């Protein structure tokens, strides 16, 4: 695992030096070889496609929503 998990802090609370240690990197970044290893292990940095519902089901959800019924 290329990341140190010994720090139990949120990443935004760390100093830059601690961030580099936690992510095993430097201010100059990682090498191409390390980037390829991390890409193989973790995959691309992308969000999954959101689930889609049929239009009629989305309409039904909105019409039967509690606040819509109150109006």
C-alpha positions in Angstrom: 0.0 0.0 0.0 1.7 3.2 -1.1 0.0 5.4 1.5 1.0 5.6 5.2 -2.1 5.2 7.3 -0.3 5.9 10.6 -1.8 9.4 10.9 -5.4 9.4 12.1 -5.9 13.1 11.2 -7.9 14.6 8.3 -5.6 15.4 5.5 -6.5 19.1 5.6 -5.3 19.5 9.2 -1.8 18.3 8.3 1.2 20.4 7.5 2.6 20.1 4.0 5.5 18.0 5.3 3.1 15.6 6.9 1.0 15.4 3.8 4.1 14.4 1.8 5.0 11.7 4.3 1.4 10.4 4.4 1.0 10.2 0.7 4.6 9.1 0.2 5.5 11.9 -2.2 7.5 15.1 -2.5 6.8 18.6 -3.6 8.1 17.6 -7.0 5.5 14.8 -7.2 5.9 11.1 -7.9 7.8 9.3 -10.6 6.1 8.0 -13.7 6.8 4.4 -12.5 5.1 5.2 -9.2 2.2 6.8 -10.9 1.7 3.7 -13.0 1.9 1.5 -9.9 -0.8 3.6 -8.2 -2.9 3.6 -11.3 -2.8 -0.2 -11.4 -3.6 -0.5 -7.7 -6.3 2.2 -7.3 -7.5 2.9 -10.8 -8.4 6.2 -12.4 -9.5 9.1 -10.2 -13.0 9.3 -11.4 -16.5 9.1 -10.0 -18.8 6.2 -10.9 -21.7 6.9 -13.2 -24.8 7.9 -11.3 -27.7 5.5 -11.4 -30.6 6.6 -13.6 -34.2 5.9 -13.0 -37.0 5.9 -15.5 -38.6 9.2 -16.1 -42.0 8.0 -14.8 -40.4 6.8 -11.5 -38.7 10.1 -11.0 -41.9 11.9 -11.6 -43.7 9.6 -9.1 -41.0 10.2 -6.5 -41.5 13.9 -6.8 -45.3 13.9 -6.8 -45.4 11.6 -3.8 -42.7 13.4 -1.8 -44.0 14.5 1.6 -43.3 18.2 1.0 -45.0 18.1 -2.4 -48.1 16.5 -0.8 -48.1 19.3 1.8 -48.3 21.9 -0.9 
